[in-house]
Amino acid sequence: MRGTMMDFPLTIQPILERAGKLFPAVEIVSRQPDRSLKSTTYGEIYLRSRRLARALELAGMARGDRVATLMWNHSAHLEAYLGVPVSGGVLHSLNLRLHPDELAYIANHARDRYLIVDDVLLPVYESFRANANFERVFVVPFSGGKIPRAHENYEDFLSAADDEFVYPLLEENEAAAMCFTSGTTGKAKGVVYSHRALVLHSLTQSLTDCFGISHNDVLLPASSMFHANGWGLPFTATMVGAKLVLPGPHVDAESLLDLIEGEKVTLACAVPTVWFGVLAALEKYPGRWKIANPVRIICGGSAVPESLLRGLDRFGFHITHLWGMTETAPLATTGLIKSTLAHCTEDDKYKIRAKQGVPAPFVELRVMGAQGEAPWDGATSGELEVRGPWIAATYFEAPETADRWTADGWFRTGDVATIDNEGYVKILDRSKDLIKSGGEWISSVDLENALMCHPGVREAAVIGVAHPKWQERPLAVIVAKEGVSVQPEELREFLATKFAKWQLPDAFVFATEIPRTSVGKFLKTKLREQYANWNWGR
């Protein structure tokens, strides 16, 4: 017996229509390159997204053609997020911080047909232009300047289209968007998101026990819209009609705090390194920002140390930890405190919040070790595997990567983790970042998080370095807080209360900064190269 419900395809089209009909007056604020603020509304975004869809249609875009973007977070990028997929195209956001050779490889592998690029990012485009195969390039006058004659003006492209756009009848499993992984190991790999996956992901993000994004929120996405599907936030915010505050190219701590204060932001998202900077600014300039309302923070990309949770809590910024990947669209876990754990002490609650959280609805997780699936005991570790309706089932045209999926259809994440009896996931490390010393494993993440609880440490990264006796030993790279002097023996004593002697770093080096990936994570491959020939006798 079949149900009697309508066969209604889950696509981005109803999300755009809902915003245009129900929330036309809700504001979208974009910070421009000159730091001024530009305001538009969902009503205008609705009209311009449909105009973009029509313009692409008239330009000959076929169903499934890729439209690349090379853009900061601002309203025109939101138009592309919505206008391209509703027209039957596939939005492909390019990571503007990648090397030109990698950008050219990604654009060509994706077979991007069109490119929409900010005028301020034309130098990035020019750096790989000769090796890319875009048919047409449209330049957004983001800075308000003149567009070079060699390029097409995005505004002219929209203006030349009529208002006769009619939504094509899309099937919910058609491609809507694609992103490439960061490519820290080997070539970057493409993930293609279906309309159905994005709709289900958006609905889940709006749940109170996940991100809780609602119409009453003022949302500041400080994570780049080219990173991991924009964290899904452009679609979810549009679906619920939340006010958006888009920071453009200005994501330094003081600029973000100015926006949070001025626009009365209630919800913000970014990787931990951004919030380290925000905490440092709040501590350096006490009382400078008058932020009356509590600010919820969605934070992922790497582990959030307990010290950051506690530090931001003092200023009314409450972090909810999550875990996800480009391959998971990216929401996979979220760090709620379960009602059955409400009796826990504050210290125990911080320990729970420092974990990566419990699986989101419809996301299934398991930890696999040498003996098969590990018990949920919080102690037995293995590789974290995941499956669900918005989890990638394959990479785009990369058959050589088939071993990233198990025979029974689970995605092998490459993260080493435990799951406790309450269902909380704790990421111990990336498999390539675990340190093997004398046959025993040491978690670099645990050491880093403990070091960043020291009052004099701003950031810490721990790597394994080859050792003549123990195979590898931990080396810690430390960024001290401004004006603070920290000694290695002091840090070793601090860690000794939490770790066995053999787990402690054998060396501490001090740096002004830690190298980062294009999306703000610690770039441990560079650190391992830098310290590969470390002399343990020094």
Stockholm file with secondary structure:
# STOCKHOLM 1.0

chainA/1-538         MRGTMMDFPLTIQPILERAGKLFPAVEIVSRQPDRSLKSTTYGEIYLRSRRLARALELAGMARGDRVATLMWNHSAHLEAYLGVPVSGGVLHSLNLRLHPDELAYIANHARDRYLIVDDVLLPVYESFRANANFERVFVVPFSGGKIPRAHENYEDFLSAADDEFVYPLLEENEAAAMCFTSGTTGKAKGVVYSHRALVLHSLTQSLTDCFGISHNDVLLPASSMFHANGWGLPFTATMVGAKLVLPGPHVDAESLLDLIEGEKVTLACAVPTVWFGVLAALEKYPGRWKIANPVRIICGGSAVPESLLRGLDRFGFHITHLWGMTETAPLATTGLIKSTLAHCTEDDKYKIRAKQGVPAPFVELRVMGAQGEAPWDGATSGELEVRGPWIAATYFEAPETADRWTADGWFRTGDVATIDNEGYVKILDRSKDLIKSGGEWISSVDLENALMCHPGVREAAVIGVAHPKWQERPLAVIVAKEGVSVQPEELREFLATKFAKWQLPDAFVFATEIPRTSVGKFLKTKLREQYANWNWGR
#=GR chainA/1-538 SS CCCCCCCCCCCSHHHHHHHHHHCTTCEEEEECTTSCEEEEEHHHHHHHHHHHHHHHHHTTCCTTCEEEEECCBSHHHHHHHHHHHHTTCEEEECCTTSCHHHHHHHHHHHTEEEEEEEGGGHHHHHHHGGGCCCSEEEEECTTSCCCCTTSEEHHHHHHTSCSCCCCCCCCTTSEEEEEECCCSSSSCCEEEEEHHHHHHHHHHHTSTTTTCCCTTCEEEECSCTTSGGGGGHHHHHHHHTCEEEECBTCCSHHHHHHHHHHTTCCEEEECHHHHHHHHHHHHHSTTSSCCCSCEEEEECSSCCCHHHHHHHHTTTEEEEEEEECGGGSSEEEECCCCGGGTTSCHHHHHHHHTSCBEECTTCEEEEEETTEECCSSSSCCEEEEEECTTSCSSCTTCGGGGGGBCTTSCEEEEEEEEECTTCCEEEEEETTTCEEETTEEECHHHHHHHHTTSTTEEEEEEEEEEETTTEEEEEEEEEECTTCCCCHHHHHHHHHTTSCGGGSCSEEEECSCCCBCTTSCBCHHHHHHHTTTCCTTC
#=GC SS_cons         CCCCCCCCCCCSHHHHHHHHHHCTTCEEEEECTTSCEEEEEHHHHHHHHHHHHHHHHHTTCCTTCEEEEECCBSHHHHHHHHHHHHTTCEEEECCTTSCHHHHHHHHHHHTEEEEEEEGGGHHHHHHHGGGCCCSEEEEECTTSCCCCTTSEEHHHHHHTSCSCCCCCCCCTTSEEEEEECCCSSSSCCEEEEEHHHHHHHHHHHTSTTTTCCCTTCEEEECSCTTSGGGGGHHHHHHHHTCEEEECBTCCSHHHHHHHHHHTTCCEEEECHHHHHHHHHHHHHSTTSSCCCSCEEEEECSSCCCHHHHHHHHTTTEEEEEEEECGGGSSEEEECCCCGGGTTSCHHHHHHHHTSCBEECTTCEEEEEETTEECCSSSSCCEEEEEECTTSCSSCTTCGGGGGGBCTTSCEEEEEEEEECTTCCEEEEEETTTCEEETTEEECHHHHHHHHTTSTTEEEEEEEEEEETTTEEEEEEEEEECTTCCCCHHHHHHHHHTTSCGGGSCSEEEECSCCCBCTTSCBCHHHHHHHTTTCCTTC
//
